[in-house]
Amino acid sequence: MSEQTSVSDSWESMMEAVQAFHTKHRFKENGGEEMNYRVALMTEELGEISSCVTKGKSREALAEEVADLLILVMGTAIAQDFDLNKAFWEKMEKLMQRNSRMVDGRIRVSEFRDM
């Protein structure tokens, strides 16, 4: 575990770190918080995650790419000024109420609508 990891694993400290990154690079002033750009970056990160999985790369490589995606998601909450922590817990409450089904041999949790 790195020294930075041991400092604080709280949601607040993580959001502060992402905010500091945005501030340092002046994302707001330089287009880094524009949503079409952010979606493109998140899509790129999903591609890199997919590459890790399909090419059998290490867990460490996968963890780094997932962390990149998490940082982008957290930055999106900053850019759009919403409380991601609150949104997470509200969504988890909804998800916990949903049923699951096996779809093509894999578990799926959704708001299933019968035709």
N, C-alpha and C positions, 0 to 999 in steps of 0.2 A: 504494500500500500504506500502511495507517495505521501510526502509531507502535506501537500495540498489537500489530499483526501482526508487526512486525519484532522485537519483544522475544524471542519464542520460539514456535516452531511445534511444540514437542515434545508428544507425547501427555500426558506428565505435567503440563506447564504448562496444557494445555487442561482436563484433569480438575481441576486445582487451581482454575482460574477458575470452573468450574461449581460446585465445592464451595463456593467463596467466595460465589457467588450464592445457593446454598441456605442457607448459614449467615447471610448478611446478612438474608435475608427469613424466616428461621426456618421453612423448609419442613417440617422434621421435626415441629415443634411445632404447625404450623398446617394440616396436611392436604395440603401440597404434595407429599408423597412417597407418598401413598395411590395404589395402582396403578390403580383404576378411574378416578380423576381424571386420572392421567397418560396412560392410554390415550385418554381423551376428548380431552385436549390434543393428543396425537399425531395423532388422527383429524382434528382441526381444522386442524392444520398441513398434513396431506396434502391437505385440501380447498383450502387456500390455494396449495399447490404446483400442484394441478390447475388452479386458476383462472389462475395465471400462464401455464401452458402453453396452455390452451384459449382464453384471451383475448389471447394474443400479447404478454404483458407483457415487459419488458426482462429481459436476463440478470441484471442487478443485482437486480431484484425477485425473480427466481427464486432467486438465490444467497442472498438474505436469508431467504427462507422455508425453503430447505433447511438453512441454518445453524440456524434455529429448531428444526427437527426434530432435527438432530444434537445440539443442546444438550439437548433433551428426552430423547433416547436415552441420552446420557451421564449425565444426571441420574437416569435410571431405574437405571443401574448403581450409582450412588451410593446411591439409595434402597433398592435390593435387595441391596446389598453383594456385588456380584460384579465380577470383573475383566473388563471389556469388551475390553480390549486382548488378553488371553489368549483370550477367547471368539472374537474376530474372527479371530485367526490359526488357531485350531483349526478354525473353520468354513471359512476359505479353503483350508486343507489338504484338507478334504472336498470342497469345490466343485471344486478343481483335478483331482480324480479322477473327476468326473462327465462323462458324455457330453452332447452337445447334439443337439437336433433342431430342424428347422424346423416350427413350429406356426402355422398360419394366416399363413404368409409372414414369420414373425419367428423369430429364434433363441430357443431356450428351453433352459436348462441345469437339469436336475432329476434326481431319482432316478426314472427312468421305470420303470414296472411294466407289463409286457405283460399284457393281459387273458387 
